[in-house]
Amino acid sequence: MSRAATRHPWVVTRSVWYALFLREAIARTMTDRMGWFWMVAEPILFTLIMVAIRSFVHADSLIIGAPFLPWMVVGLMGFFLVREGMTRGMGAIGANQALFAYRQVLPIDPVMVRVGLEGLLRSFIFLLFIAGGLLLKVDAMAPDDALIALSWWLALWVLGLALGLIVSVLATLVAEVAIVLRMAMMPMLILSGVIFPIQVAPHWAQQYLLLNPVVHGLEHLRKGFFVSYWPVAGGSAVYFWLVTLTLMSLGLILHLRFKHRLMAH
């Protein structure tokens, strides 16, 4: 019996992920000369735009226990982590279709690797923002409770992975899904409490906005950065994880159910 035939499945999966990771890392960072620039520039431009808007709406007074700019940067970074996990996972299967000729490579593998790589890149960008804030004497950019901040950063990455698993199947089988999801990103950014706090919405509206798990994740992430911050009433870690694990289970079920159709698509 050959050595390849006796390899443990986890060893095979790890080798596949490593090869895909190198492939995706080179494509993500080297193919597009402006890729690194836009990863850093996007949150900076959003922040500058919101500084201009702040002068008209006086958003500082809407947030209790946290300075506006660091509060918004933390929210932007957390939202981008979830968004990129979903959108990068959405195109992973189609971009790696030729690799499914190898029986070791499954449709779920490029999704996992892409979302994992995106998490590493977004974490690096976030660290750059924190370091830049400290250099500029913006002390609030350093988390007050690093353990809580890190745990909720990872929690948001898991949510992005769960959404990426689901939409990777749906967008591959139904092309229009990708168009709808991209159109929904800007409303989601507003409705997730990234730019303006959920607390300013009427109580009846908050009940609906709190159905969005991203809201709960961002509020807990901000609490890790600003110990005196007053998060929105109704924020729940239990709800966040129930929704996230449900979405993760649904994503895994979809990959199992449609594995052969995804490979032959």
SEMARPA-945489 format. One record per residue: z, y, x of N, C-alpha, C in turn; residue in three letters. Coordinates in steps of 0.2 Angstrom, whole numbers, plus 5000, padded with zeros to 4 digits. Layout:
<rs>
ZYXZYXZYXAla/...
</rs>
This chain:
<rs>
500049945004500050005000500050065004Met/499650115003499550175007500150225006Ser/500250265011500850315011500750355005Arg/500150385003500050424997500250394991Ala/500150324990500350294984501050284983Ala/501450294988502150284988502550344988Thr/502250404988502550464988502850484982Arg/503450504982503850524976503550584972His/503550584965503150634961503450704963Pro/504050714965504350774967504050804973Trp/503850754978503550774984502850794983Val/502550754979501850774977501850844974Val/502250854969502250924965502450984970Thr/502950964975503051014980502551034984Arg/502150984986501550994990501051034987Ser/500951024980500451054976500651134975Val/501251144974501551204973501451254980Trp/501651214985501551254992500851274993Tyr/500351224992499651244993499451304988Ala/499651294982499451344977499751414978Leu/500351414981500751474983500351514988Phe/500151474993499751504999499151534996Leu/498851494992498151524989498251584985Arg/498751584981498851644976499151704980Glu/499551684985499851744989499251784993Ala/498851744996498251774999497851814995Ile/497651784989497251814984497551874981Ala/498251874980498651934977498651984982Arg/498751974988498952034993498352054997Thr/497852004998497352025003496652044999Met/496552014994495852014991495752094988Thr/496252114985496252184982496652234987Asp/496252274990496552324995497052374992Arg/496952384985497352434982497952394978Met/497952334979498452294975499152314977Gly/499352324983500052344985500152414983Trp/499652454983499752524981499952534974Phe/499552494969499752504962500352464960Trp/500552414964501252384962501852434963Met/501752474968502252534970502152594966Val/501452614965501252674962501452674954Ala/501352614951501452614944502052634941Glu/502652604944503252634941503452704944Pro/503152724949503252794952502952844947Ile/502252824945501952874940502252874934Leu/502452814931502852814925503452864925Phe/503852854931504452894932504252974932Thr/503752984935503553064936503353084929Leu/502953044925502753064918503353074914Ile/503853034915504453034910504953094912Met/504953114919505253174921504953234918Val/504353234917504053294914504253294906Ala/504153234903504353234896505153244895Ile/505553224900506253234899506453314899Arg/506053354902506153424902506053454895Ser/505653414890505553444884506053404879Phe/506253344880506653314875507353304877Val/507553324883508253324886508553254885His/508153204888508353134887509053114890Ala/509253154895509853144899510453134894Asp/510453184889511053184884511053114880Ser/510453084880510453024875510752964878Leu/510952964885511152904888511852914891Ile/512352874889513052884890513252834896Ile/513452864901513752824907513252804912Gly/512652834912512152814917511652874918Ala/511452894924511052944926510352924923Pro/509952974921509352954917508852924922Phe/508652954928508152924932508252854934Leu/508852844937509052774939509052724933Pro/509252744927509252704921508552684919Trp/508052734920507452724918507052674923Met/507152684929506852644934507052574934Val/507752564933507952494932507652464926Val/507552504920507252474914506452454916Gly/506152504919505452494921505352434925Leu/505752424930505752364934505852294931Met/506352294926506452234923505952224918Gly/505652274914505152264910504452234913Phe/504352264919503752244923503852174925Phe/504452154927504552084929504352034923Leu/504552054917504352014911503652014910Val/503352074910502652084908502252054913Arg/502352054919501852024924501951954924Glu/502551924923502651854922502151824916Gly/502151864911501751844905501051854907Met/500851914909500051924910499751884916Thr/500151874921499951834927499851764925Arg/500351744921500251674919499751664914Gly/499551714910499051704905498351684908Met/498151714914497551694917497551644923Gly/498151614923498251564929497751504928Ala/497751474922497351414921496651424922Ile/496351474919495651484920495451494927Gly/495851534931495751554938495751484942Ala/496051434940496151374945495851314941Asn/495351324937495051274933494751214938Gln/494451234943494151194948494651144951Ala/495251164952495751124955495951064951Leu/495851064945496051014940495650944942Phe/495150954946494750894948495250844952Ala/495750874955496250834959496750814954Tyr/496850754953497350724948498050744950Arg/498250774956498950794957499050864954Gln/498550904952498650964950498550964942Val/499050994939499150994932499051074930Leu/498851084924498851154921499451194922Pro/500051164922500651204922500851224929Ile/500551194934500651204941500451284943Asp/499851304942499651374944500051424940Pro/500251404934500651454930501351464933Val/501651404935502351414938502251454945Met/501751434949501651464955501551544955Val/501151554950500951624949501551674947Arg/501951644942502451684940503051684945Val/503051634949503551634955503351684960Gly/502751684962502551734967502651804964Leu/502451814958502551884955503251904955Glu/503751854954504451874954504651894961Gly/504351864966504551884973504251944974Leu/503651964972503352024974503752084970Leu/503952074964504252124960504952134963Arg/505252084965505952094968505852134975Ser/505352124979505252164985505152234983Phe/504752244978504652314976505252344973Ile/505652314969506252334967506752354973Phe/506752314978507152324984506952394987Leu/506252404987506052464990506252524987Leu/506252514980506552574976507252584977Phe/507652534977508352544979508452574986Ile/508152554991508152574997507952654998Ala/507352664994507152734994507652784990Gly/507952754985508452794981509052814986Gly/509252764990509852774994509652825000Leu/509052815002508852865007508852935005Leu/508652944998508653004995509353024992Leu/509852984994510553004992510652994984Lys/510252954981510252934974510752874974Val/511352884974511852834975511852784969Asp/511652804963511652764957511152714957Ala/510652714962510152664963510452594965Met/511052604968511352544971511752514965Ala/511752444964512052414958512852414959Pro/513152434954513952434954514152364955Asp/513852314951514052244951513452204953Asp/513352194960512752164962512652094959Ala/513152054958513051984955512851984948Leu/513052034944512852034937512052064937Ile/511952114941511252134942510752084944Ala/510952044949510551994951510451934946Leu/510951914943510951864938510451884932Ser/510551944930510051964924509351984927Trp/509251994933508552004936508251934936Trp/508651884938508351814937508251794930Leu/508751814926508651794919508051824916Ala/507851884917507251914915506651884918Leu/506651854924506151824927506051754923Trp/506551724921506551664917506151674911Val/506351734907506051744901505251764902Leu/505051794908504351804909504051734910Gly/504351694913504051624915503951584908Leu/504451594904504351554897503851584893Ala/503751654893503151684890502551664893Leu/502551664900501951644903501651574902Gly/502151534901501951464899501651454892Leu/501951494888501651494881500951524881Ile/500851584883500251624883499751594887Val/499851564892499351524897499051474892Ser/499351444888499051394884498651424878Val/498951474875498651504869498051544871Leu/498051584877497451624879496951584882Ala/497051524884496551474887496151444881Thr/496551424876496251394870495851444865Leu/496151504865495951554860495851624864Val/495251644866495151694871495451764868Ala/495451774862495651834859496351854859Glu/496751794861497451804862497651854868Val/497251844873497351894879497251964877Ala/496751974873496552044871497152074867Ile/497352034862497952064858498552074862Val/498752034867499352034871499252094875Leu/498752114878498652174883498752234879Arg/498452234872498552294868499252304866Met/499652254866500352254863500852274869Ala/500552284875501052294881501352364880Met/500952414879501252484878501752494873Met/501552464866502152474861502752434863Pro/502652374866503252334869503652374874Met/503352414878503752454883504152504879Leu/503952534874504252584870504852544866Ile/504652494863505152464858505652424862Leu/505552414869506052374872506652414875Ser/506652484874507152524876507052544884Gly/506452544886506352554893506352634894Val/506052674890505952744891506452784888Ile/506652764881507152794877507652744875Phe/508252754875508752714873508752684866Pro/508852624865508852594858509352634854Ile/509952654857510452684853510252744849Gln/509652784851509452834847509152824840Val/508952754840508552734834509052724828Ala/508852734822509252724816509552654816Pro/510152644813510452584813510052524810His/509652544805509252494802508652474806Trp/508452514810507952504815508152464821Ala/508752474823509052444829509152364827Gln/509252354821509352284819508652244820Gln/508152274819507452244821507352244828Tyr/507452304832507352304839507752254843Leu/508352234840508752184844508452114843Leu/507952104839507652044839507252024845Leu/507052074849506752074855507152054861Asn/507151994864507551974869507552014875Pro/506952054876506952094882507452154882Val/507552174876508152234875508752204878Val/508952144876509652114878509652114885His/509052084888509052074896509152144899Gly/508752194897508752254901509452294900Leu/509752284894510452314893510952284898Glu/510952214899511352184903511252204911His/510552204912510352224919510652294921Leu/510552344916510852404917511552414918Arg/511952364914512652364915512852344922Lys/512452294925512552274931512552334936Gly/512052384935511952434939512452494938Phe/512652504932513052564930513652534926Phe/514152534930514752504927515052544921Val/514952604921515152644915514652654909Ser/514052624910513552624905513752594898Tyr/513552624893513752604886513152574883Trp/513052504884512452474881512452474873Pro/511852454871511752464863512252414860Val/512552424855512952384851512552324848Ala/512752264849512352204847512052174852Gly/512052194858511752164864512152094865Gly/511752044866512051974867511751934872Ser/512151904877511851864882511751794879Ala/512151774874512051714870511351714867Val/511251764863510551774860509951774864Tyr/510051804870509551814875509351744877Phe/509851704879509751634882509451584877Trp/509751594871509451554865508751564864Leu/508551624864507851634863507451614869Val/507651634875507351614881507251544882Thr/507751504881507651424882507251394876Leu/507251424870506851404865506051414867Thr/505951474869505251494872505051444877Leu/505551434882505351394888505151314885Met/505551294880505451224877504751224874Ser/504651284870503951284867503451284872Leu/503451324877502951324882502851254886Gly/503351224887503351154890502951104885Leu/503151114879502851064874502151084873Ile/501951144873501251164872500851134878Leu/501151134884500751114890500651034890His/501251004887501150924887500650914881Leu/500650944876500250934870499450944872Arg/499350994875498651014876498451004883Phe/498750964887498650954894497850944896Lys/497650894892496950864893496450924891His/496550954885496151004883496051064888Arg/496651084891496751134896496351114902Leu/496351054904496051034910495251024909Met/495051014903494351004902494051074899Ala/494451124898494151184895493651224899His/
</rs>
